[in-house]
């Protein structure tokens, strides 16, 4: 088109070349806008893909973490019950030791009192 417009008469040639430059600039603007929109769409699609895969990964990680926490919680419950048994056993043993020591002290006091009674009575 450019070559055809240059070969015409000068008065028509100027008008046609101006229109041709205008059309070329419009075409270049439309091409750049198309590229921008296409890249925005591809970026949006890539972003959506990443978000979807990220959500799927997050869900699977969350499920794995929940399962591990449940197992850990059961282990903690078992440990707490064992600790409770140990503490009750220790408390019973401590109480029994108190009674044994108290009994020994009472027996010694009675023995000392008997020894003093017999020593002082003669």
Secondary structure, DSSP 4 states (H G I P E B T S, - for coil): -HHHHHTS-HHHHHHHHHHHHHHHHHHHHHHHHHHHHHHHHHHHHHHHHHHHHHHHHHHHHHHHHHHHHHHHHHHHHHHHHHHHHHHHHHHHHHHHHHHHHHHHHHHHHHHHHHHHHHHHH-
